[in-house]
Amino acid sequence: AAHRAHSSTEGLAHLLPAFAGRTMQAELDALEKGLGNPVRPVVAIVGGAKVSTKIDLLMNLVKKVDALVIGGGMANTFLAARGTAVGKSLCEHDLAATAKQIMIEAAEAGCAIILPADGVVAKEFKAGAASGTVAISDVPADGMILDVGEKTVKAVGDWIDRAATLVWNGPLGAFEIEPFDRATVAAARHAAERTKAGKLVSVAGGGDTVAALNHAGVADDFTYVSTAGGAFLEWMEGKPLPGVEVLKR
C-alpha cells in the first residue's frame, strides 16, 4: 500500500520515527534489481487484457528495457494498430494511436517490441472449445485469439535466454482456461529454469501474474515475486510511492 498517501502508510512517518520493515526492504531491493539498476540486457513481459490499464507502464518500460514482449489481449490492440485483422478478439481499437505512439517511442529508445507471430484461436472462450493455431495474419473474422502460438513461445524463450534480467507483469494468454494457458506456463517454466541455473534475475508482480506463476508451479523459483499489487505497478510506471518517499527524508 506504499502507493497510497494514507495516515498509516505515509502520514505518521512525518510525526514519528519510521523505517521500512523487512518485507518492504526486500521488495525495494528486488525492484532495484529489476529496473532501478539492473544487469543488462533487460527483457520485460507485459500481458493482460487491456492496454488502457497499462499505458503509463508501457510508456515507462520502453525507455528502460532492451526488449518488451507484449502478450495477452493487449497485444491485439498493437496488432490492429499495425494493420493486422484480429477477428473477434478483445481489442481496444480506440487506442490505436496510443499503441502506435508506444511503438514509436520504443524505436527511438532502442527497445525491441515483440508481438505475437501466431495465435491460438477459438470461436468461443470456454473450456473444451475447439481451437487451432494460425499465423497472426490469418486470424479468421469469427475467431478470437486466446493465447500465443508455438512460434511466439519459441521467440519469447529466445528473448528470455538473451536476458540477464526479466521483469514480468501479466499473462501471455487466457491462462485461466486450458489449453489457453500453454504459452504462459511454458514461458514461466523456462524463466524459472534460467533463474535456478543462476543465469537470470527474474522479478514478477501483479495479481494475475502471481496466479499464473502459481498455476505453472514456479512462483517459488523466481528471484522475487512481488506481493505489492498496485504499488508494484505504480513503481514500474515510474511513479514515486508516498510510503517510500517519506522514508527518504
N, C-alpha and C positions, 0 to 999 in steps of 0.2 A: 504493500500500500504506500510505498515511498513516493509514488507519483501524485499523491493527494496531499494537499496542504491542510490537514486536519489538526486539531489540537493535540491528538495523541501521536501523530506522526511527525509534526513539524513545530507546532505552536509551543509546546512545553520546552523544547530544546532552546528556546530563546530565554527561558526563565531559570532553567536548572542545568547542571552539568549533563552532557549527553554524549553517547558514543554508539557506534554500530555494534550490534550483537554478532555472535559467531555466524549465524545463518546469513545475515546481511553482508558481512565481510566476505564470506565465501562466494556469495552472489556477485559482489562487486569485483572480486578478484577474477572470477570466471568471465565476466563481461569485459573486463580489461583485456583478457587473453583473446576474447572473440573479436572485438572491434577496436578497442581503445589502443592497444599496442600489440597487434597480432604478429605471429610468424607468417610470412607470405610464402606462396600465394594463398589468398583468402577466397573461398567459394561460399556463396550464400544460396540456400534453397528456400524459396518462398512459395507457398501454396495456399490453399484455402479457396473459398467460394468467390469472393468479390474483391476487385481492385479498389472499390470505393472505401473499404475499411483499412487499406494499407498503402494509400497514396504517399503519405509522409514517409513511411518505412521504405518504400521502393526508391523514392527520390533521394533519401539519405544513403541507402546502401550502394547505389550506383557510383557514388563518389568515394566509397570506402573499400569496396571489394574488387577483386580482379575478375570475377565471373559471377553472374547471377542466373540461377536456374529458376524459371517460373513454371509452376505447375498448378494443378487443381483447376477449378472453374475460372480463376482469374486469367489463366493462360489463354482462354478462349477470347477474352477481350483484346489481348495483344494480337492474337492471330487474326481476328476480324479487322483490327486496325491496320493490319498488314495486307488486308485484302483477301484473306482465306475464309471461305464459307464454313461455318461451324454447325450447320443444321439447326436442330432444336436445343443445342447445348446452352447451359447457363452462360449468358454473355451480357455485359453492360455496354451496349452499343453507344450509349450517350457519352461514354468515357473514352471513345476512340482517340480524341485529340490529346487527352491526358496520357494515354498509353504511348502515343507517338512521341510526346514530349519526353517521357521517361526514356524511351529508346534513343532519342537524340542526345539527351544528357549522358546516357551510358556511353555512347560512341565518343563523345567529347572527352569523357573521363578515362577512356581506355578500358572500360568494363565490358566484357563479353556478355551478351544476353543469350541464354539458351532456352528456346521454346520447343514444344513437342514436335517431333518429326512424324510421329504416328500416334494413333489413339485407339483405345478400346471403346467401341461404340455399341450402344443398345438402343432399342426403341422405347424401353421402359426402365425406370430406375427402381428396381426391386430385386430381391434375392431370387436367383434362379432364372433371371431374364436372359434370353438368348443374346449373345454378344459376339463380336468379332473384332479383329484388329485391322485397321485400314491406314493407309498413308494419310497424313493430315490434310492433304489436298483432295482426298476422295471421301470426305465425310458426307454421307447421304443427307438429303434435305429433311428426312424424318428421323434422323439419328441424333443421339446425344453422346458426347464424349464424356466418359465417366472415369477414365484412367488413361495414363500414357502407355504407349505400347513398348514392345521389347527393344526396338531400335533406340527409343528415347531412354529407356532404362540403362542400356549399354552406354549411351552418351553421358548420362548422369554419373554412372560408375566411373567412367574415364575422367570426368572432372573431379570426382572425389579422390581418385588416385593422384591427380596432379596437385591437390590441395595440401597445404600444411595446416590450415585452419579451416574448419567448416562451421558456419552459423546456419541454423535451420529453424524456420518458423512456417508451419503449415504443411499439410499432406499433399502428395502429388496427385491423388485421385480420391474418389469417394470410398475411403478405406473402411467405412462402417459396414459395407455390404460386399461379401465375396461375389465375384472374383475381382472386384474393382480395388482391392487392397494390395494387389501384387506388386505394383511399382513402388509404393511407399515402403512395403515390407522389404523388398529387395534392396532398395537404396539404404534403408536404415540398417539392415544387417551388414551391408558392405561397409558403411561408415563405422559401424561398431567393430568390425574385424580390423580395419585400419587403425582404429583407436587403440584396441588391445595390443596391436603389434608395435605401438609406440610411434606410429608414422603420421598421426593426425590428432590435432586438438579439436574436439567436437563439442560445440555448445548449442543447446536446443532449448526452446521455450514456447509457451503458448498452450492453452488448454487442449486443442485438437492435436497439437504436436506431441504432447506428453502422452495422450491417449493412443496415438498412432505408434509411438515407440514402445509403449507397454503392450500393445497388440502384437508388435513384431518380436517382443520378448527381449529387447535390447536397451531398455531405459537405463539400466544399471551399468551398461558398458560404454556409455558416452562419457566424455570428460566431465561435463556438467549439464544437468537438466534443470532449468530454472523453474522455481515454484512461484515466481513473482507475478505471473499473469500480466495485467495491464501495465505494471511498472516495467516489466521486461520489454514489452512492445514499445513503450514510450522512450525507453533508453535506446533501443535500436533505431528509433526515429530521430535520435539526436537531441531529444528534448531534455532540459535539466529536470531532475527529480527533487522536489522540495524537501523530502525527507532525507536526502543525501546532501544537498547543497547546504542545509543548515548545520551539518556536522563539520563543514569546512571552515566555518567562521572562527 
